[in-house]
Amino acid sequence: MTTHPTTRIIDGKAFAEGLRRRVADAAADFLARSGRAPGLAVVLVGDDPASSVYVRNKAQQTVEAGMASFEHRLPAETSEAELLALVARLNADDAVDGILVQLPLPAHIDAQKVIEAIDPAKDVDGFHPANAGRLMTGLPGLVPCTPLGCLMLIRSVQPALAGLEAVVIGRSNIVGKPMAQLLLAESCTVTIAHSKTRDLPSVCRRADILVAAVGRPQMVRGDWVKPGAIVIDVGINRVPAPERGEGKMRLVGDVAYDEAVERAGAITPVPGGVGPMTIACLLRNALAAAVARTGIVVDVPSA
């Protein structure tokens, strides 16, 4: 792999560590002022291996940040009514400032119904329609963690974004749409591209900021990147790695990194780019929820 001498590799792991330290400092301040730590409840239904590891990491980092962690692991056969009853109990629990129900849920549970049952003031994922609406209309609220982390990384490279052209590839409610809204709020000119976009390469070549969030390995080629652009790769894809041995896999993003790094002004690697920011921003959101719910003023890290 060669790197263009002027290309900046955005170290998401280091940035996330710094963000977690700032959150921990503010959580300690909150504890001193309120007499309790900010509380984050995480609910896992079933035993999906990837989700289980993710939930374990969240709980560990929550405790390391000086917050109270409430972990609820439910069997896969848990009914929708039982899960909604747990959410209602967590909504009413004053020790819980943030609630996260790990997705995906088993097929017999309506994920949207569960999301809408969470108190918007405790919706640290930022998926509730009330928070989505607040983001769209420019009101303060809880913002989805991954796009918030992306914005922080973008601003670590270029603090002033007004007037820049941004292209977001992907229109999911989890990343694509909120990412576009955050960039619009920064006064970027924003295009949301997707599977029906005509001549996607030429659309991407206009972008001063290119965010790829489609879940297709290395779809964005190097010649799609405008020279000097900031490239944020949200994709985490497992692909065969025969060079590592039979049956071995490796992680790649949605961007062909070895090609794009020759043209980009700054780029996130996979792994080690956007990924570490998601849990760090979750902790930041739990702190923000605690502050908003209690009125206790501490320094919540912003984008």
N, C-alpha and C positions, 0 to 999 in steps of 0.2 A: 504493500500500500504506500503510495506517495501522497504527500500533502503539499498543496500549493503554498509557497512560502508566506503568503499574506493571509491564508485562511486561518480563522480562529476556530478551534475545536471547543465547543461549549461544554464545560464540565458540569453536567447536571448533578452528579453525585456530590461534588464539592459544594455547589450552590445549595443543595438540599440539606447538607450537614449544617451549613451556616444558618439556613432558615429554621431548622429544628432548634438550634441553640438560641436564636432570638425568641422563638415561641416558648422555650423552656424558661427563659428569663422572665418573660411576661406572665407565664403561668405561675411562677413563684411569687411574683408581685400580686397576682390575683388571689392566691392562697393567703398571702399576708393581709390583704385588705378584706377578704370575705370570710376567712376561716375555713374554707374548703377549696379543694383543687377543682379545676374544670373537669367535667365528666363526659366520657365518650362511651356509648354503648354500641357494640357491633353484634349483629345477629347473622348467624350462618345456619342455613337449612340444608341438610344433607351432608355428604362427605366427598364432594368434588375435591380432588387432590390439590389443584391449583388454587382454588378458593380457600382451602384449609391453610395452606402455606401463607397466603396473602393475609388472612385474618390473624394468624399467629404473629406475623411481622407487624401488623397494625397494633396489636395489643402490646407487643414488646416496646415499640417506639412511643406509644402513648404513655406507658409507665416511665420510660427514660426521659420523656419531656416533662415529668412531674405532674401528669394528669391521672385522674382516676379512670381505670379501664373496667368496663362491665361487658363481659363476653357471654353471649347466649348461643350455645350450639344445640340445634334441634334436629331430630331425626328426619330423614327424607320424607317419611309418610306424614309429617305434621300437616294438619289441615289448614286451609286458608283462614278459617275462622280462628283457629288457635294462634296463628301468626299475627292476625289483626288484633287479637286480644292482648298479646305481648306488646305490640306497638302502642296500644292504648295505655298500658301500664307504664311504659317508658315515657310516653308523652306527659303523664301525670307525676312523674318522679322528679322532684326538684334537684336531686343530685346528678341527674343526667342532663347535660347541655346539648349533646349531639347524638343523633341516632343514625346509624348506617346499617341497612339491610343488604348483605352481600348478594350481588347478582352474578350469574343467573340463578333464578329460583326454580324448583321443580315444576314440571309442565302443568301440574294440576292447580298451581297458585297463580293468580293474575298479578303480575309484577306491578302493573300500573296502579291497580287498586291499593296495593301495599304502599307504594310511593306516595299516593295521595292521602293515605291515612296518617303519615308522619306529620307531626306539627311542623309547619314551615319554618318556625323559629329554631327548630332542632335538626333541620334537614341539611346535614353537613355535606351530603353529596351534591346538593343544589339541583336536584332533579324534580322537586315538587313544582307543579304548574305555577304556583304563586311566586316562587323564586325565579323561574324562567321568565315570567312576565315582568318581574321587577328588573331583571337584567336587560330585557328588551326595551323597557321604558326609561332606563337610566336611573332607577331608584336603588338605594342600598339594599343588599340582600346577600344570601349565601350563593356562591358561584361554584359550578362544577370544578373539581380539584385539578383534573388534567389540563384543561384549557387555562386555568389560572396559573398553573405552573409554567405552561408554555409562554404566557405573557411575561412572567417574571424573567424567564430566560432570554426572551427577545429584548426586554428592556435592559438586561445586563449588558447587552451588546450596543443597543441604540436607545438611549433613554427617551429621546423625543421622536415620536412616531407620526406626528401630524403630517398629512399630505402624502405619505408613502402608499404605494400600491401593494395590497395584500391579497394573496390567493389562498383560500382554504380548500383543500381537496377532501371531500367528505361532508355529509350533511346530517350526521347522527345528532340526537339530542344530547348525547354524552360529551362529544368533543366538537364536531363540526359547527353546529349552530351556535353554541355559546362562545366558541373561539371567534367566530365572525362578529358576534355582538361586542365582545371585549375589544377587538381591533377597531370596530366602528366607534366605540366610545373613546378610543385614542385618536380619533379623527383620521384614520386610514381610509382609503378608498378600497372597499372590500368586494371581492368576487368569491362566491361559493361555487366550486366546481364539483362534479359528481359523475356517475356512470353515463349519464345522457349528455354530458358536455361535448360540444363539437370542437374538434381540433384542440384537445386538452394540452398538448405540448406548447402550442403557441400562446394559449392563455397563461400557462405557467411562466413562460419566458418574459411576461410583463411584470412579474412579481418582484418587488423589493423585499417582501417577506413571503415565504412559501411554507405553508403548513400542510403536511401530508398525514392524513388520518383515514386511510381506506382499508387497511388490513390486507393488502396485496403485496407480497414480497417484492421489493426492489422495482416497483412499477414506475417510479419517477426516475427517468434516466438523466444522466449528467447534462446532456444537451437541452434538457427542459429548463435548466437553471440559468437565470439571468446572471451574468458575471457580477460578483460582489453581493449577491442576495444573501439574506439570512434564511437558512433552511432549518425548519423544525420538523423532525421525523418522529411522529407519534406511534408509528407501527412497531409491533413486537410480533414477529413471525418466526416459527420454527421451520427450518428447511434442512434437508439431508446434508450431512457433512462427511462424505465417504473418506476424505483425507484424514479424518480423525478415527476412522475404523468403521467396521460394518455396523449399521444401525444407528450410528451417532448423528446428533443433530446440532445445529448452531442457530443463534438468534440473528436475524437481520431485520431491518426496518422496511418501510414502504419506499425508501429512497435507495437507489444504487449508490451507496456511499463512496466507493472508490472512484466512481465517475464524478459525482457531484462535488466532492471535496476539491477537485481541480478547478472548479468555477466559483463556488460559493465564497462569500466574504466571511461567513460564520456558519457552522453546522453542528447539529447535535448528533453524537454517535449512538448506535444501538449495539449492545446495552450501554448504560451509563449516561444517557442524555435526559430525555423526558421522564423515563420510568421512576427514578428516585424522587422526583418532584411530587408525584401524586400523593404518596402518604404524608410527605412533609406539608403539603397544602391541606390535607385532611386535618392534620393537627392544628394548623393555622385556623381552619374554619371552625373547629371545635372551640378554640379560644375565642374567636370572634362571636360565636353563638353565646358563649358564657357572658361575655361583656355586654352584648345586646340585651340579653335576658335580664341581667342583674343591674345594669346601669353603672357597674363598677368600671372606672376608666383605667385601662392599662394600655401599653403600647402594642397594638396588634400589627404585625408586619403586613404591609400592603404590597400590591403589585408595582 
